Amino acid sequence: MAPTSPLRITAMALDLGNVLVKVDHYRFCRGLAGYAGPHLTPEEVFAAVFDAALEPGYDTGRISSIEFYQRIMSRFRLALPYPAFCRLWTEIFDPMEGMSEVVAHLGSKYPLFLLSNTNSLHFDYIRQRFPLLGHFLKFILSYQVGSRKPESGIYHALIREVGHPPQQILFLDDKLPFVEAARSHGLTAWPFTTPQDLQKTLRQHGLW
């Protein structure tokens, strides 16, 4: 198929969760609720951790891993040992089928950058277990730059790190608000659905 537009892309940036790897936050919520007993539901854990200020504070580096653990234990009146908590917190990721091959191909053609809202425990776990991260030149991580999508700071950090005109950087994310925020900073940004659809769209634009 002939390219549909004359896009000039010189670098690519990809999100992590549900783009490079599958993530199920409710796996953590179910596990923690299971330790607490019938008085705590997974939905209540999700609301207190992910819909409140706890995870954003951790994702932007304002609180450490130990402080994050202590605050969750205090919030739910639990005494789960830290290593057990870390297992629950990190064992929520699975491979995104077909994405390793896509990343390997793209990494042979473009400098690849990772742009992610994440924290040190999650990122260390993924980096050790998912070899596809080895294709990336640099990681722009919310807990290291002190800003998380859709805030401006993390996109500015990406543009500075890449060093190319923002319109020449293709950013891929599964969350449309983060795609729209990237576009507002001049980046070329597309929503991600599946590795197969991404490959098809890249071919259509002559980027594969």
MDAnalysis code that builds the backbone (N, CA, C; Angstrom):
import MDAnalysis as mda
import numpy as np

u = mda.Universe.empty(624, n_residues=208, atom_resindex=np.repeat(np.arange(208), 3), trajectory=True)
u.add_TopologyAttr("name", ["N", "CA", "C"] * 208)
u.add_TopologyAttr("resid", np.arange(1, 209))
u.add_TopologyAttr("resname", ["MET", "ALA", "PRO", "THR", "SER", "PRO", "LEU", "ARG", "ILE", "THR", "ALA", "MET", "ALA", "LEU", "ASP", "LEU", "GLY", "ASN", "VAL", "LEU", "VAL", "LYS", "VAL", "ASP", "HIS", "TYR", "ARG", "PHE", "CYS", "ARG", "GLY", "LEU", "ALA", "GLY", "TYR", "ALA", "GLY", "PRO", "HIS", "LEU", "THR", "PRO", "GLU", "GLU", "VAL", "PHE", "ALA", "ALA", "VAL", "PHE", "ASP", "ALA", "ALA", "LEU", "GLU", "PRO", "GLY", "TYR", "ASP", "THR", "GLY", "ARG", "ILE", "SER", "SER", "ILE", "GLU", "PHE", "TYR", "GLN", "ARG", "ILE", "MET", "SER", "ARG", "PHE", "ARG", "LEU", "ALA", "LEU", "PRO", "TYR", "PRO", "ALA", "PHE", "CYS", "ARG", "LEU", "TRP", "THR", "GLU", "ILE", "PHE", "ASP", "PRO", "MET", "GLU", "GLY", "MET", "SER", "GLU", "VAL", "VAL", "ALA", "HIS", "LEU", "GLY", "SER", "LYS", "TYR", "PRO", "LEU", "PHE", "LEU", "LEU", "SER", "ASN", "THR", "ASN", "SER", "LEU", "HIS", "PHE", "ASP", "TYR", "ILE", "ARG", "GLN", "ARG", "PHE", "PRO", "LEU", "LEU", "GLY", "HIS", "PHE", "LEU", "LYS", "PHE", "ILE", "LEU", "SER", "TYR", "GLN", "VAL", "GLY", "SER", "ARG", "LYS", "PRO", "GLU", "SER", "GLY", "ILE", "TYR", "HIS", "ALA", "LEU", "ILE", "ARG", "GLU", "VAL", "GLY", "HIS", "PRO", "PRO", "GLN", "GLN", "ILE", "LEU", "PHE", "LEU", "ASP", "ASP", "LYS", "LEU", "PRO", "PHE", "VAL", "GLU", "ALA", "ALA", "ARG", "SER", "HIS", "GLY", "LEU", "THR", "ALA", "TRP", "PRO", "PHE", "THR", "THR", "PRO", "GLN", "ASP", "LEU", "GLN", "LYS", "THR", "LEU", "ARG", "GLN", "HIS", "GLY", "LEU", "TRP"])
u.atoms.positions = np.array([
    [0.851, -1.199, 0.000],
    [0.000, 0.000, 0.000],
    [0.885, 1.248, 0.000],
    [0.550, 2.214, -0.823],
    [1.332, 3.442, -0.911],
    [1.139, 4.296, 0.327],
    [2.157, 5.028, 0.749],
    [2.001, 5.931, 1.904],
    [0.871, 6.920, 1.675],
    [0.128, 7.219, 2.759],
    [-0.997, 8.139, 2.662],
    [-0.612, 9.569, 3.001],
    [0.574, 9.781, 3.574],
    [0.972, 11.147, 3.912],
    [2.498, 11.206, 3.947],
    [3.060, 12.382, 3.698],
    [4.526, 12.505, 3.662],
    [5.116, 12.803, 5.032],
    [4.752, 11.996, 6.034],
    [5.278, 12.223, 7.375],
    [6.795, 12.071, 7.388],
    [7.458, 12.997, 8.062],
    [8.899, 12.864, 8.288],
    [9.106, 12.605, 9.776],
    [9.353, 11.350, 10.101],
    [9.571, 10.947, 11.480],
    [11.023, 10.523, 11.633],
    [11.704, 11.117, 12.619],
    [13.121, 10.807, 12.831],
    [13.379, 10.120, 14.169],
    [12.355, 10.001, 15.004],
    [12.480, 9.301, 16.287],
    [11.086, 8.883, 16.731],
    [11.031, 7.857, 17.560],
    [9.746, 7.394, 18.080],
    [9.811, 7.259, 19.584],
    [8.692, 7.576, 20.236],
    [8.560, 7.439, 21.684],
    [7.323, 6.601, 21.973],
    [7.457, 5.623, 22.835],
    [6.357, 4.723, 23.146],
    [6.059, 4.733, 24.634],
    [4.775, 4.602, 24.934],
    [4.328, 4.386, 26.301],
    [4.710, 2.965, 26.719],
    [4.600, 2.683, 27.998],
    [4.985, 1.375, 28.531],
    [3.765, 0.480, 28.767],
    [2.924, 0.835, 29.751],
    [1.800, -0.002, 30.123],
    [0.731, -0.066, 29.051],
    [0.368, -1.289, 28.673],
    [-0.642, -1.570, 27.645],
    [-0.242, -1.075, 26.265],
    [1.044, -0.827, 26.086],
    [1.644, -0.624, 24.766],
    [2.781, -1.634, 24.599],
    [3.796, -1.525, 25.436],
    [4.901, -2.485, 25.380],
    [4.597, -3.750, 26.175],
    [3.927, -3.598, 27.295],
    [3.541, -4.746, 28.122],
    [2.098, -4.546, 28.587],
    [1.419, -5.652, 28.812],
    [0.071, -5.585, 29.373],
    [0.158, -5.330, 30.869],
    [-0.785, -4.546, 31.376],
    [-0.807, -4.265, 32.813],
    [-2.230, -4.420, 33.334],
    [-2.351, -5.047, 34.501],
    [-3.645, -5.257, 35.151],
    [-3.540, -4.775, 36.590],
    [-3.914, -3.508, 36.810],
    [-3.843, -2.944, 38.159],
    [-4.752, -3.683, 39.140],
    [-5.827, -4.240, 38.622],
    [-6.754, -4.930, 39.521],
    [-6.165, -6.227, 40.075],
    [-5.112, -6.742, 39.451],
    [-4.444, -7.915, 40.011],
    [-3.856, -7.555, 41.378],
    [-3.238, -6.364, 41.458],
    [-2.738, -5.880, 42.756],
    [-3.895, -5.638, 43.723],
    [-4.952, -5.012, 43.237],
    [-6.085, -4.680, 44.107],
    [-6.741, -5.935, 44.672],
    [-6.900, -6.954, 43.854],
    [-7.476, -8.211, 44.336],
    [-6.558, -8.877, 45.351],
    [-5.256, -8.838, 45.085],
    [-4.316, -9.456, 46.010],
    [-4.301, -8.777, 47.364],
    [-4.286, -7.442, 47.357],
    [-4.260, -6.711, 48.628],
    [-5.566, -6.908, 49.382],
    [-6.674, -6.864, 48.675],
    [-7.967, -7.079, 49.328],
    [-8.054, -8.481, 49.914],
    [-7.426, -9.445, 49.246],
    [-7.427, -10.806, 49.770],
    [-6.717, -10.919, 51.100],
    [-5.645, -10.144, 51.292],
    [-4.951, -10.134, 52.575],
    [-5.786, -9.468, 53.664],
    [-6.592, -8.496, 53.265],
    [-7.339, -7.721, 54.252],
    [-8.584, -8.443, 54.741],
    [-9.115, -9.359, 53.927],
    [-10.331, -10.056, 54.319],
    [-11.570, -9.415, 53.726],
    [-12.738, -9.885, 54.118],
    [-13.991, -9.485, 53.453],
    [-14.385, -8.025, 53.636],
    [-13.741, -7.318, 54.572],
    [-14.131, -5.926, 54.799],
    [-13.570, -4.975, 53.745],
    [-12.689, -5.459, 52.862],
    [-12.062, -4.598, 51.864],
    [-12.256, -5.207, 50.479],
    [-12.735, -4.406, 49.538],
    [-12.960, -4.895, 48.182],
    [-11.866, -4.387, 47.243],
    [-11.627, -5.079, 46.126],
    [-10.665, -4.582, 45.141],
    [-11.006, -3.189, 44.630],
    [-12.291, -2.899, 44.505],
    [-12.711, -1.576, 44.035],
    [-12.307, -0.486, 45.017],
    [-12.393, -0.782, 46.313],
    [-11.985, 0.197, 47.325],
    [-10.468, 0.410, 47.291],
    [-9.719, -0.650, 47.061],
    [-8.271, -0.501, 46.934],
    [-7.940, 0.368, 45.725],
    [-8.575, 0.086, 44.603],
    [-8.304, 0.857, 43.386],
    [-8.597, 2.337, 43.605],
    [-9.739, 2.637, 44.230],
    [-10.123, 4.032, 44.456],
    [-9.128, 4.743, 45.361],
    [-8.636, 4.061, 46.374],
    [-7.736, 4.698, 47.334],
    [-6.311, 4.836, 46.808],
    [-5.888, 3.917, 45.943],
    [-4.507, 3.921, 45.469],
    [-4.372, 4.627, 44.129],
    [-5.202, 4.259, 43.154],
    [-5.024, 4.733, 41.781],
    [-5.882, 5.952, 41.450],
    [-7.025, 6.079, 42.101],
    [-7.892, 7.231, 41.823],
    [-7.647, 8.381, 42.792],
    [-6.795, 8.199, 43.756],
    [-6.470, 9.246, 44.742],
    [-5.034, 9.702, 44.524],
    [-4.446, 10.297, 45.538],
    [-3.129, 10.913, 45.371],
    [-1.973, 9.959, 45.628],
    [-2.249, 8.729, 46.068],
    [-1.164, 7.837, 46.442],
    [-0.266, 7.485, 45.263],
    [-0.832, 6.906, 44.213],
    [0.007, 6.517, 43.079],
    [0.623, 7.715, 42.367],
    [-0.133, 8.800, 42.114],
    [0.520, 9.960, 41.486],
    [1.716, 10.485, 42.273],
    [1.621, 10.487, 43.586],
    [2.753, 10.933, 44.393],
    [3.959, 10.034, 44.235],
    [3.710, 8.742, 44.136],
    [4.793, 7.784, 43.935],
    [5.330, 7.868, 42.509],
    [4.443, 7.996, 41.540],
    [4.849, 8.060, 40.136],
    [5.674, 9.298, 39.808],
    [5.527, 10.346, 40.581],
    [6.297, 11.565, 40.309],
    [7.495, 11.717, 41.243],
    [7.796, 10.680, 42.018],
    [8.978, 10.684, 42.854],
    [8.874, 11.511, 44.119],
    [7.662, 11.958, 44.435],
    [7.508, 12.765, 45.649],
    [7.574, 11.912, 46.912],
    [7.249, 10.629, 46.790],
    [7.395, 9.709, 47.914],
    [8.195, 8.491, 47.434],
    [8.934, 7.881, 48.331],
    [9.779, 6.738, 48.006],
    [8.952, 5.451, 47.999],
    [9.578, 4.368, 47.578],
    [8.897, 3.071, 47.584],
    [8.488, 2.672, 48.997],
    [9.385, 2.879, 49.950],
    [9.063, 2.527, 51.340],
    [7.917, 3.393, 51.860],
    [7.953, 4.686, 51.568],
    [6.876, 5.572, 52.021],
    [5.551, 5.180, 51.381],
    [5.581, 4.820, 50.107],
    [4.374, 4.368, 49.413],
    [3.797, 3.129, 50.092],
    [4.649, 2.182, 50.374],
    [4.237, 0.957, 51.084],
    [3.645, 1.293, 52.455],
    [4.338, 2.146, 53.201],
    [3.873, 2.480, 54.548],
    [2.516, 3.184, 54.528],
    [2.329, 4.049, 53.545],
    [1.051, 4.760, 53.458],
    [-0.098, 3.814, 53.106],
    [0.164, 2.840, 52.250],
    [-0.886, 1.878, 51.916],
    [-1.188, 0.987, 53.113],
    [-0.153, 0.547, 53.815],
    [-0.390, -0.254, 55.021],
    [-1.201, 0.525, 56.047],
    [-0.866, 1.797, 56.228],
    [-1.598, 2.634, 57.175],
    [-3.029, 2.874, 56.713],
    [-3.206, 3.140, 55.426],
    [-4.543, 3.425, 54.891],
    [-5.497, 2.259, 55.105],
    [-5.000, 1.035, 54.954],
    [-5.873, -0.131, 55.054],
    [-5.664, -0.932, 56.338],
    [-4.833, -0.414, 57.244],
    [-4.572, -1.066, 58.537],
    [-4.088, -2.502, 58.330],
    [-3.080, -2.638, 57.498],
    [-2.506, -3.944, 57.203],
    [-1.084, -4.025, 57.741],
    [-0.580, -5.254, 57.890],
    [0.791, -5.474, 58.344],
    [1.505, -6.434, 57.398],
    [1.254, -6.284, 56.125],
    [1.877, -7.126, 55.102],
    [3.366, -6.813, 55.026],
    [4.244, -7.811, 55.085],
    [5.690, -7.539, 54.979],
    [6.018, -6.856, 53.653],
    [7.049, -6.032, 53.683],
    [7.418, -5.266, 52.493],
    [7.718, -6.148, 51.283],
    [8.477, -7.256, 51.414],
    [8.716, -8.105, 50.235],
    [7.431, -8.668, 49.642],
    [6.471, -9.030, 50.488],
    [5.196, -9.543, 49.983],
    [4.421, -8.442, 49.266],
    [4.470, -7.236, 49.823],
    [3.825, -6.103, 49.156],
    [4.457, -5.860, 47.788],
    [5.778, -5.899, 47.719],
    [6.463, -5.660, 46.443],
    [6.062, -6.686, 45.400],
    [5.892, -7.942, 45.808],
    [5.445, -8.960, 44.855],
    [4.058, -8.639, 44.332],
    [3.150, -8.271, 45.216],
    [1.802, -7.904, 44.781],
    [1.827, -6.705, 43.844],
    [2.644, -5.718, 44.177],
    [2.683, -4.470, 43.425],
    [3.284, -4.655, 42.040],
    [4.234, -5.559, 41.915],
    [4.954, -5.674, 40.651],
    [4.457, -6.787, 39.737],
    [3.840, -7.811, 40.273],
    [3.464, -8.958, 39.443],
    [2.112, -8.729, 38.767],
    [2.036, -7.639, 38.022],
    [0.788, -7.259, 37.345],
    [1.007, -7.096, 35.839],
    [2.161, -7.522, 35.360],
    [2.519, -7.291, 33.956],
    [2.629, -8.614, 33.196],
    [2.250, -8.578, 31.931],
    [2.365, -9.713, 31.033],
    [2.872, -9.221, 29.682],
    [3.445, -10.111, 28.876],
    [3.896, -9.692, 27.544],
    [2.738, -9.214, 26.671],
    [3.013, -8.241, 25.839],
    [2.084, -7.798, 24.804],
    [2.437, -8.590, 23.541],
    [1.627, -9.562, 23.221],
    [1.958, -10.489, 22.135],
    [2.198, -9.737, 20.819],
    [3.337, -10.003, 20.223],
    [3.691, -9.389, 18.950],
    [4.460, -8.094, 19.066],
    [4.546, -7.532, 20.274],
    [5.173, -6.218, 20.400],
    [6.695, -6.307, 20.372],
    [7.256, -7.398, 20.838],
    [8.720, -7.524, 20.796],
    [9.236, -7.447, 19.365],
    [8.517, -8.094, 18.432],
    [8.934, -8.080, 17.040],
    [8.793, -6.684, 16.434],
    [7.712, -5.991, 16.775],
    [7.506, -4.627, 16.276],
    [8.616, -3.707, 16.771],
    [8.923, -3.789, 18.062],
    [9.948, -2.921, 18.650],
    [11.320, -3.220, 18.049],
    [11.629, -4.496, 17.859],
    [12.918, -4.854, 17.273],
    [13.061, -4.262, 15.878],
    [11.985, -4.321, 15.084],
    [12.029, -3.761, 13.730],
    [12.180, -2.241, 13.775],
    [11.364, -1.587, 14.612],
    [11.431, -0.122, 14.690],
    [12.789, 0.337, 15.217],
    [13.351, -0.424, 16.161],
    [14.642, -0.056, 16.721],
    [15.779, -0.142, 15.722],
    [15.584, -0.894, 14.644],
    [16.605, -0.979, 13.603],
    [16.523, 0.202, 12.633],
    [15.459, 0.996, 12.733],
    [15.235, 2.107, 11.794],
    [15.244, 3.475, 12.460],
    [14.823, 3.524, 13.734],
    [14.654, 4.812, 14.417],
    [15.263, 4.741, 15.816],
    [15.732, 5.874, 16.349],
    [16.032, 5.915, 17.787],
    [14.720, 5.839, 18.565],
    [14.667, 4.924, 19.533],
    [13.446, 4.707, 20.303],
    [13.610, 5.257, 21.714],
    [12.544, 5.893, 22.199],
    [12.509, 6.460, 23.537],
    [11.261, 5.941, 24.254],
    [11.398, 5.714, 25.531],
    [10.270, 5.275, 26.356],
    [9.769, 6.465, 27.164],
    [8.463, 6.707, 27.108],
    [7.855, 7.798, 27.876],
    [6.743, 7.190, 28.720],
    [6.927, 7.168, 30.031],
    [5.995, 6.400, 30.863],
    [5.706, 7.063, 32.197],
    [4.436, 6.976, 32.591],
    [4.052, 7.216, 33.982],
    [4.330, 5.924, 34.733],
    [5.347, 5.922, 35.566],
    [5.715, 4.696, 36.264],
    [6.446, 5.031, 37.546],
    [6.854, 4.013, 38.262],
    [7.554, 4.174, 39.534],
    [8.715, 3.201, 39.576],
    [9.573, 3.346, 40.569],
    [10.825, 2.594, 40.574],
    [10.595, 1.090, 40.699],
    [9.652, 0.659, 41.530],
    [9.421, -0.777, 41.673],
    [8.904, -1.381, 40.377],
    [7.945, -0.734, 39.751],
    [7.412, -1.253, 38.491],
    [8.481, -1.271, 37.403],
    [9.217, -0.167, 37.268],
    [10.156, -0.101, 36.158],
    [11.312, -1.075, 36.348],
    [11.819, -1.202, 37.561],
    [12.900, -2.158, 37.803],
    [12.443, -3.579, 37.487],
    [11.221, -3.914, 37.873],
    [10.670, -5.246, 37.605],
    [10.566, -5.488, 36.102],
    [10.011, -4.531, 35.360],
    [9.837, -4.699, 33.921],
    [11.180, -4.765, 33.211],
    [12.086, -3.903, 33.592],
    [13.389, -3.873, 32.907],
    [14.125, -5.201, 33.050],
    [13.954, -5.872, 34.183],
    [14.629, -7.143, 34.411],
    [13.977, -8.298, 33.657],
    [12.696, -8.173, 33.311],
    [11.954, -9.323, 32.798],
    [11.483, -9.193, 31.349],
    [11.590, -8.016, 30.765],
    [11.089, -7.815, 29.408],
    [12.225, -7.296, 28.528],
    [12.870, -8.190, 27.779],
    [14.064, -7.813, 27.009],
    [13.811, -6.759, 25.940],
    [12.553, -6.544, 25.536],
    [12.304, -5.564, 24.475],
    [12.736, -4.158, 24.867],
    [12.880, -3.886, 26.172],
    [13.347, -2.560, 26.575],
    [14.786, -2.311, 26.149],
    [15.507, -3.361, 25.805],
    [16.877, -3.198, 25.364],
    [17.016, -2.481, 24.040],
    [15.913, -2.328, 23.297],
    [15.940, -1.624, 22.015],
    [15.822, -0.106, 22.180],
    [15.584, 0.365, 23.409],
    [15.337, 1.791, 23.627],
    [16.617, 2.531, 23.979],
    [16.746, 3.714, 23.389],
    [17.934, 4.535, 23.601],
    [17.913, 5.197, 24.966],
    [16.771, 5.764, 25.346],
    [16.649, 6.476, 26.622],
    [15.254, 6.252, 27.190],
    [15.162, 6.356, 28.520],
    [13.894, 6.241, 29.230],
    [13.546, 7.592, 29.850],
    [12.367, 8.110, 29.557],
    [11.853, 9.321, 30.194],
    [10.734, 8.863, 31.109],
    [11.010, 8.820, 32.403],
    [10.140, 8.182, 33.380],
    [9.611, 9.221, 34.363],
    [8.329, 9.147, 34.647],
    [7.684, 10.169, 35.475],
    [8.344, 10.312, 36.835],
    [8.727, 9.201, 37.457],
    [9.289, 9.295, 38.808],
    [10.685, 9.912, 38.814],
    [11.342, 9.919, 37.652],
    [12.659, 10.536, 37.560],
    [12.602, 12.007, 37.156],
    [11.621, 12.366, 36.316],
    [11.537, 13.764, 35.854],
    [10.573, 14.593, 36.696],
    [9.819, 13.955, 37.618],
    [8.928, 14.691, 38.508],
    [7.676, 15.213, 37.849],
    [7.282, 14.595, 36.752],
    [6.079, 15.011, 36.029],
    [5.487, 13.789, 35.362],
    [4.159, 13.744, 35.282],
    [3.502, 12.592, 34.659],
    [2.506, 13.074, 33.610],
    [2.324, 12.259, 32.589],
    [1.328, 12.582, 31.566],
    [-0.038, 12.747, 32.221],
    [-0.847, 13.716, 31.823],
    [-0.682, 14.622, 30.674],
    [-0.049, 15.975, 31.024],
    [0.739, 16.054, 32.098],
    [1.381, 17.314, 32.463],
    [2.433, 17.707, 31.425],
    [2.684, 19.002, 31.317],
    [3.613, 19.499, 30.300],
    [5.046, 19.044, 30.533],
    [5.455, 18.953, 31.791],
    [6.853, 18.710, 32.098],
    [7.420, 17.460, 31.471],
    [6.655, 16.383, 31.457],
    [7.188, 15.131, 30.938],
    [7.346, 15.171, 29.423],
    [6.458, 15.904, 28.738],
    [6.603, 16.041, 27.278],
    [7.794, 16.932, 26.936],
    [7.994, 17.991, 27.711],
    [9.169, 18.834, 27.495],
    [10.455, 18.039, 27.727],
    [10.425, 17.149, 28.732],
    [11.602, 16.319, 29.005],
    [11.896, 15.401, 27.825],
    [10.854, 14.849, 27.224],
    [11.034, 13.995, 26.047],
    [11.648, 14.784, 24.894],
    [11.090, 15.938, 24.599],
    [11.572, 16.741, 23.466],
    [13.025, 17.148, 23.666],
    [13.380, 17.533, 24.894],
    [14.773, 17.885, 25.189],
    [15.690, 16.679, 25.000],
    [15.254, 15.540, 25.473],
    [16.091, 14.342, 25.424],
    [16.301, 13.866, 23.990],
    [15.249, 13.899, 23.181],
    [15.362, 13.445, 21.796],
    [16.209, 14.424, 20.986],
    [15.983, 15.733, 21.165],
    [16.764, 16.735, 20.456],
    [16.381, 16.920, 19.002],
    [15.200, 16.429, 18.623],
    [14.689, 16.614, 17.270],
    [13.488, 17.554, 17.318],
    [13.099, 18.174, 16.204],
    [11.860, 18.954, 16.186],
    [10.695, 18.080, 16.639],
    [9.825, 18.571, 17.507],
    [8.774, 17.715, 18.067],
    [7.870, 17.072, 17.020],
    [7.626, 17.767, 15.909],
    [6.762, 17.179, 14.886],
    [7.394, 15.975, 14.212],
    [8.705, 15.802, 14.381],
    [9.392, 14.640, 13.811],
    [9.469, 13.467, 14.791],
    [8.897, 13.640, 15.975],
    [8.864, 12.573, 16.981],
    [7.464, 11.968, 16.990],
    [7.361, 10.681, 16.705],
    [6.075, 9.986, 16.758],
    [5.909, 9.371, 18.136],
    [4.835, 9.747, 18.833],
    [4.544, 9.245, 20.174],
    [3.318, 8.342, 20.112],
    [3.390, 7.193, 20.775],
    [2.314, 6.205, 20.787],
    [1.883, 5.936, 22.218],
    [0.583, 6.042, 22.466],
    [0.047, 5.818, 23.812],
    [-1.353, 5.234, 23.698],
    [-1.719, 4.372, 24.646],
    [-3.055, 3.771, 24.601],
    [-4.126, 4.694, 25.158],
    [-3.748, 5.772, 25.848],
    [-4.725, 6.683, 26.448],
    [-4.861, 7.944, 25.594],
    [-6.057, 8.162, 25.083],
    [-6.283, 9.280, 24.175],
    [-5.961, 10.634, 24.804],
    [-6.301, 10.899, 26.082],
    [-5.927, 12.199, 26.660],
    [-4.422, 12.450, 26.628],
    [-3.612, 11.395, 26.759],
    [-2.167, 11.565, 26.718],
    [-1.689, 11.809, 25.291],
    [-2.376, 11.204, 24.331],
    [-2.076, 11.469, 22.925],
    [-2.394, 12.920, 22.590],
    [-3.551, 13.386, 23.027],
    [-3.954, 14.763, 22.741],
    [-3.018, 15.761, 23.413],
    [-2.574, 15.463, 24.630],
    [-1.626, 16.351, 25.309],
    [-0.306, 16.403, 24.551],
    [0.139, 15.265, 24.036],
    [1.380, 15.240, 23.253],
    [1.241, 16.104, 22.010],
    [0.112, 16.011, 21.347],
    [-0.117, 16.827, 20.155],
    [-0.101, 18.312, 20.490],
    [-0.602, 18.658, 21.664],
    [-0.626, 20.073, 22.054],
    [0.782, 20.625, 22.268],
    [1.762, 19.742, 22.421],
    [3.166, 20.150, 22.556],
    [3.938, 19.989, 21.254],
    [3.218, 19.784, 20.166],
    [3.845, 19.746, 18.852],
    [4.283, 18.383, 18.381],
    [4.130, 17.353, 19.224],
    [4.526, 16.006, 18.836],
    [3.524, 15.408, 17.855],
    [3.992, 14.553, 16.985],
    [3.103, 13.721, 16.189],
    [2.718, 12.543, 17.071],
    [1.447, 12.356, 17.331],
    [1.031, 11.349, 18.307],
    [-0.167, 10.562, 17.798],
    [-0.105, 9.262, 18.008],
    [-1.191, 8.367, 17.596],
    [-1.650, 7.521, 18.777],
    [-2.938, 7.186, 18.835],
    [-3.399, 6.228, 19.837],
    [-2.980, 4.813, 19.459],
    [-2.568, 4.055, 20.447],
    [-2.170, 2.662, 20.243],
    [-3.329, 1.742, 20.591],
    [-3.570, 0.740, 19.738],
    [-4.589, -0.265, 20.035],
    [-3.968, -1.653, 20.131],
    [-3.369, -2.118, 19.030],
    [-2.716, -3.431, 19.022],
    [-1.426, -3.346, 18.210],
    [-0.491, -4.263, 18.424],
    [0.721, -4.283, 17.597],
    [0.397, -4.447, 16.114],
    [-0.625, -5.229, 15.815],
    [-0.989, -5.456, 14.419],
    [-1.510, -4.190, 13.768],
    [-2.369, -3.465, 14.466],
    [-2.894, -2.207, 13.915],
    [-1.788, -1.165, 13.788],
    [-0.874, -1.152, 14.749],
    [0.240, -0.203, 14.671],
    [1.083, -0.485, 13.428],
    [1.413, -1.738, 13.202],
    [2.218, -2.083, 12.035],
    [1.501, -1.685, 10.747],
    [0.210, -1.910, 10.685],
    [-0.577, -1.546, 9.503],
    [-0.527, -0.031, 9.260],
    [-0.723, 0.743, 10.334],
    [-0.726, 2.196, 10.188],
    [0.648, 2.712, 9.812],
    [1.679, 2.150, 10.391],
    [3.036, 2.557, 10.032],
    [3.308, 2.294, 8.548],
    [2.847, 1.165, 8.062],
    [3.028, 0.863, 6.636],
    [2.294, 1.887, 5.773],
    [1.090, 2.252, 6.186],
    [0.294, 3.212, 5.412],
    [0.979, 4.556, 5.295],
    [1.763, 4.902, 6.301],
    [2.469, 6.189, 6.307],
    [3.914, 6.062, 5.850],
    [4.287, 4.888, 5.359],
    [5.649, 4.709, 4.877],
    [6.703, 4.719, 5.941],
    [6.320, 4.336, 7.159],
    [7.223, 4.389, 8.304],
    [7.689, 3.006, 8.764],
    [7.251, 1.984, 8.095],
    [7.626, 0.626, 8.498],
    [8.872, 0.152, 7.759],
])
